[in-house]
């Protein structure tokens, strides 16, 4: 059983919010997108991304024969490959809209999504919006940023301090809508009771350190409270960009009435 909370805020500098998120708990799907392109284009791109991902997954849930876009990856579940297909569909939607409408030419978006299916969690992303897992009080980043700065850091071309201070943090190496096709990173996790998953835009992670995020998630029992506090603290730290956070907690299922009545039945048989 999962509980979730989400919060999005314009921040203290930007005039409009180009972040968008979607939650469809009936199919265990949560999506976040950070648009780019200036004026209203970023908002259009992120809306297209979230709507297309949700629509593709919903349609597939009702019709398992729905074709996949792109190759399936061996060793990954149907749900994970479907999530990858959904992001590719979103990429096509943004790309075609940008080329059909000169007003939105050059727009793009990031995308990060998780989907819960039983105890398996599918994670898919493109761009620098992130997914994290808090387990046993420790935070793990599940995604790798597709950005110039992150790649330079991974290759040893920048130090952590240089990366944090770089003016090139907005330069993405991968995003939706830039090319007809996009490479999507996929992975799976097996969820445990008490796990907390966080989806967030870079407006959060540029203001708060992993240690600060960990402390807030550990101190907030309710996902809605946690999402609100993350955004609030990011604003207090500067709020230099739009800020969005989705917090999803995997909660142990309570024992149902059937289990209780089964126990009572066994007791009755013993007593009689």
Backbone torsions as a table, in degrees:
resi	resn	phi	psi	omega
1	UNK	NA	136.3	-178.7
2	UNK	-119.9	145.3	172.2
3	UNK	-122.3	146.0	-177.3
4	UNK	-143.7	161.3	173.4
5	UNK	-146.6	149.6	-178.2
6	UNK	-142.9	149.8	178.4
7	UNK	-151.4	137.5	176.4
8	UNK	-133.9	141.9	-176.1
9	UNK	-144.4	146.7	-179.2
10	UNK	-67.0	-26.4	-174.6
11	UNK	89.4	-173.1	-173.4
12	UNK	-102.1	-2.5	-175.6
13	UNK	-117.0	-46.2	-175.7
14	UNK	-73.0	152.4	179.0
15	UNK	-90.2	-25.1	-179.9
16	UNK	-135.1	160.8	-176.9
17	UNK	-102.4	111.1	178.9
18	UNK	-93.6	0.6	173.8
19	UNK	-82.1	149.6	174.1
20	UNK	-148.7	145.3	176.8
21	UNK	-136.3	160.8	176.7
22	UNK	-142.8	143.1	178.5
23	UNK	-132.0	121.8	176.4
24	UNK	-126.1	76.8	-175.0
25	UNK	-61.3	-21.2	180.0
26	UNK	-64.2	-23.6	174.2
27	UNK	-118.4	12.5	175.3
28	UNK	69.1	28.1	-173.0
29	UNK	-111.9	134.3	177.5
30	UNK	-136.0	132.1	-172.1
31	UNK	-134.7	142.8	175.5
32	UNK	-137.7	139.7	179.2
33	UNK	-140.8	141.2	178.0
34	UNK	-116.8	112.3	-176.3
35	UNK	-83.6	159.2	177.4
36	UNK	-147.9	154.4	179.7
37	UNK	141.7	-7.1	177.5
38	UNK	80.8	160.4	-178.6
39	UNK	50.3	-128.5	-178.8
40	UNK	-94.9	-1.1	-173.9
41	UNK	-64.2	-40.4	179.8
42	UNK	-60.7	-40.0	177.9
43	UNK	-65.2	-38.9	178.5
44	UNK	-64.5	-45.7	-177.4
45	UNK	-63.4	-45.5	-178.4
46	UNK	-67.7	-35.7	177.3
47	UNK	-65.8	-44.2	177.2
48	UNK	-59.2	-41.9	-178.1
49	UNK	-62.1	-52.3	-177.1
50	UNK	-64.4	-46.2	-178.4
51	UNK	-62.6	-41.1	-178.2
52	UNK	-68.3	-40.8	179.5
53	UNK	-63.7	-46.5	-179.6
54	UNK	-64.7	-45.0	-178.4
55	UNK	-61.8	-43.0	-179.4
56	UNK	-63.4	-43.8	-179.2
57	UNK	-69.7	-38.8	177.6
58	UNK	-64.0	-44.5	-180.0
59	UNK	-63.0	-41.2	179.4
60	UNK	-66.7	-33.5	178.4
61	UNK	-64.7	-31.9	179.0
62	UNK	-88.8	-21.2	-177.4
63	UNK	-142.5	94.5	-175.3
64	UNK	-66.7	-13.2	179.4
65	UNK	-86.2	1.8	178.7
66	UNK	-57.2	128.3	-177.6
67	UNK	-62.0	147.8	174.2
68	UNK	-86.0	146.1	171.0
69	UNK	-99.7	119.8	-177.2
70	UNK	93.8	170.0	-178.6
71	UNK	-76.5	146.1	173.0
72	UNK	-82.7	144.3	178.3
73	UNK	-95.0	125.8	178.4
74	UNK	-62.9	144.2	177.4
75	UNK	87.9	-4.9	178.1
76	UNK	-111.4	151.6	-175.7
77	UNK	-70.3	167.0	176.4
78	UNK	-59.4	-42.0	-178.3
79	UNK	-63.6	-39.7	-179.6
80	UNK	-69.0	-44.6	177.2
81	UNK	-64.1	-34.1	177.8
82	UNK	-66.3	-37.8	179.1
83	UNK	-65.7	-39.0	175.2
84	UNK	-62.9	-41.9	177.7
85	UNK	-61.2	-40.0	-178.8
86	UNK	-63.1	-40.4	179.2
87	UNK	-68.6	-35.9	176.7
88	UNK	-65.8	-38.2	176.1
89	UNK	-62.5	-43.1	178.7
90	UNK	-62.3	-39.7	178.4
91	UNK	-59.5	-45.0	-180.0
92	UNK	-63.1	-40.4	-178.0
93	UNK	-62.5	-43.2	-179.7
94	UNK	-70.2	-42.9	-178.7
95	UNK	-60.0	-47.4	-178.3
96	UNK	-68.0	-38.6	178.9
97	UNK	-63.8	-41.2	-179.0
98	UNK	-66.0	-32.8	-178.4
99	UNK	-87.6	-18.1	177.7
100	UNK	-88.8	-24.7	-175.1
101	UNK	-122.6	107.4	-176.8
102	UNK	-61.9	-24.0	179.9
103	UNK	-64.4	-27.6	-176.9
104	UNK	-112.9	18.8	-179.9
105	UNK	-60.6	133.8	178.4
106	UNK	87.5	0.3	180.0
107	UNK	-73.6	156.8	178.6
108	UNK	-158.8	-177.2	-177.9
109	UNK	-162.4	154.3	168.1
110	UNK	-89.1	168.2	173.2
111	UNK	-153.0	133.8	170.6
112	UNK	-138.3	135.3	-175.5
113	UNK	-144.7	147.2	172.1
114	UNK	-129.2	148.5	176.4
115	UNK	-138.0	130.5	-178.8
116	UNK	-98.2	127.8	176.9
117	UNK	-137.5	99.5	-172.9
118	UNK	67.2	-130.1	178.2
119	UNK	-95.5	4.6	-179.9
120	UNK	-97.2	135.7	179.0
121	UNK	-118.6	123.2	177.4
122	UNK	-94.8	136.2	178.7
123	UNK	-127.4	130.4	179.3
124	UNK	-138.6	143.6	178.5
125	UNK	-161.6	159.7	171.2
126	UNK	-149.7	127.4	-177.7
127	UNK	111.4	-154.1	-176.7
128	UNK	-118.7	12.1	167.5
129	UNK	-75.2	145.1	-166.9
130	UNK	-118.3	159.4	168.2
131	UNK	-122.7	135.7	178.2
132	UNK	-125.0	158.3	172.2
133	UNK	-127.3	125.0	172.7
134	UNK	-103.1	115.6	-179.1
135	UNK	-135.4	126.3	-179.3
136	UNK	59.9	31.7	178.2
137	UNK	82.4	-2.4	-178.1
138	UNK	-111.1	138.8	-176.0
139	UNK	-98.6	133.3	176.3
140	UNK	-127.0	130.0	175.2
141	UNK	-80.7	122.8	-175.5
142	UNK	-91.4	-15.6	-178.2
143	UNK	-118.8	157.2	176.0
144	UNK	-114.1	128.5	-177.8
145	UNK	-62.0	134.9	174.6
146	UNK	-96.2	69.3	-177.3
147	UNK	-133.4	160.4	179.5
148	UNK	-62.1	-43.6	-177.7
149	UNK	-66.3	-44.6	-179.4
150	UNK	-64.0	-41.0	178.7
151	UNK	-66.9	-39.2	177.3
152	UNK	-63.3	-38.1	178.1
153	UNK	-67.3	-42.9	179.7
154	UNK	-63.5	-34.4	-178.8
155	UNK	-86.1	-0.6	179.7
156	UNK	78.0	15.7	-179.8
157	UNK	-85.8	-12.5	176.4
158	UNK	-137.6	150.2	170.8
159	UNK	-85.8	167.2	178.7
160	UNK	-60.4	-38.9	179.6
161	UNK	-67.5	-42.2	178.2
162	UNK	-63.3	-39.0	178.8
163	UNK	-64.6	-42.2	-178.8
164	UNK	-65.8	-29.7	-176.6
165	UNK	-98.3	-3.8	-175.4
166	UNK	-66.0	142.8	175.7
167	UNK	-87.8	4.8	-178.5
168	UNK	-103.8	17.4	-176.5
169	UNK	-65.0	-22.8	-179.7
170	UNK	-82.7	-5.6	-176.8
171	UNK	-82.3	112.1	-178.8
172	UNK	-98.7	143.2	175.6
173	UNK	-93.5	-14.1	-179.3
174	UNK	-150.6	132.3	178.1
175	UNK	-161.4	164.8	179.3
176	UNK	-80.7	139.3	172.7
177	UNK	95.3	-7.0	-176.5
178	UNK	-83.4	-40.7	179.1
179	UNK	-125.3	163.6	179.9
180	UNK	-61.0	-30.4	178.9
181	UNK	-126.2	152.4	179.2
182	UNK	-134.7	143.2	174.9
183	UNK	-83.1	131.2	-177.3
184	UNK	-114.6	129.2	175.1
185	UNK	-82.3	132.6	-178.6
186	UNK	-127.4	144.2	172.1
187	UNK	-156.8	167.1	179.4
188	UNK	-131.8	150.1	174.2
189	UNK	-132.3	152.2	171.2
190	UNK	-99.5	117.2	-174.9
191	UNK	-76.2	143.1	174.7
192	UNK	-115.7	156.2	177.0
193	UNK	-57.8	133.3	178.7
194	UNK	92.5	-9.2	177.3
195	UNK	-60.9	143.3	175.3
196	UNK	-123.7	124.7	176.8
197	UNK	-106.2	138.5	179.2
198	UNK	-124.0	127.2	168.5
199	UNK	-108.9	135.4	-177.5
200	UNK	-153.2	154.6	174.4
201	UNK	-87.8	167.9	-176.6
202	UNK	-70.3	-13.0	174.2
203	UNK	-63.0	-24.5	176.0
204	UNK	-83.9	-48.7	-172.2
205	UNK	-75.5	-16.5	174.9
206	UNK	-80.1	-18.9	-178.7
207	UNK	-101.2	-30.4	-176.2
208	UNK	-118.6	139.1	176.7
209	UNK	-78.6	166.4	176.0
210	UNK	-59.4	-36.7	179.9
211	UNK	-64.5	-39.7	179.1
212	UNK	-68.8	-41.7	177.8
213	UNK	-61.9	-43.6	179.3
214	UNK	-59.3	-46.1	-178.2
215	UNK	-62.0	-42.4	-178.9
216	UNK	-66.5	-43.8	179.7
217	UNK	-66.0	-38.6	179.0
218	UNK	-68.5	-31.5	-176.7
219	UNK	-87.0	-10.7	-175.6
220	UNK	-111.6	110.3	-179.1
221	UNK	-75.3	-30.5	-177.1
222	UNK	-97.5	130.5	-178.3
223	UNK	-59.1	-35.6	178.9
224	UNK	-66.5	-41.1	176.7
225	UNK	-63.0	-42.8	-178.3
226	UNK	-62.9	-45.5	179.7
227	UNK	-61.5	-43.2	179.7
228	UNK	-63.8	-42.3	-179.0
229	UNK	-68.9	-37.2	177.6
230	UNK	-59.9	-47.2	-179.8
231	UNK	-66.4	-42.0	179.8
232	UNK	-60.7	-45.9	-178.9
233	UNK	-68.6	-35.6	177.4
234	UNK	-65.3	-36.9	175.7
235	UNK	-66.2	-41.5	179.0
236	UNK	-64.5	-29.7	-179.5
237	UNK	-79.4	-8.8	179.3
238	UNK	151.3	-39.7	178.5
239	UNK	56.2	43.0	-175.1
240	UNK	-73.9	-8.9	-179.2
241	UNK	-147.5	172.4	172.4
242	UNK	-60.4	145.1	-175.3
243	UNK	-128.1	125.7	178.2
244	UNK	-138.2	137.9	178.3
245	UNK	-141.5	133.3	170.6
246	UNK	-118.8	124.2	-179.3
247	UNK	-114.5	124.7	-177.9
248	UNK	-124.0	123.3	179.6
249	UNK	-109.5	131.8	175.9
250	UNK	-89.1	109.7	-173.6
251	UNK	-103.8	139.7	177.9
252	UNK	-62.4	136.8	179.4
253	UNK	-70.0	131.3	176.8
254	UNK	-70.1	152.5	177.5
255	UNK	-67.2	128.6	-176.3
256	UNK	-81.3	174.5	-179.0
257	UNK	-61.8	-32.6	-178.3
258	UNK	-60.6	-42.6	-179.2
259	UNK	-63.8	-40.8	-179.2
260	UNK	-64.5	-47.8	-178.4
261	UNK	-65.7	-32.7	178.1
262	UNK	-63.8	-42.0	178.9
263	UNK	-64.2	-44.1	-179.8
264	UNK	-61.6	-38.2	179.5
265	UNK	-63.5	-41.6	179.3
266	UNK	-65.6	-41.1	178.3
267	UNK	-61.6	-41.1	-178.3
268	UNK	-63.0	-41.1	-179.7
269	UNK	-64.3	-39.1	-179.9
270	UNK	-67.3	-44.7	-177.1
271	UNK	-66.4	-33.7	-177.1
272	UNK	-79.3	NA	NA
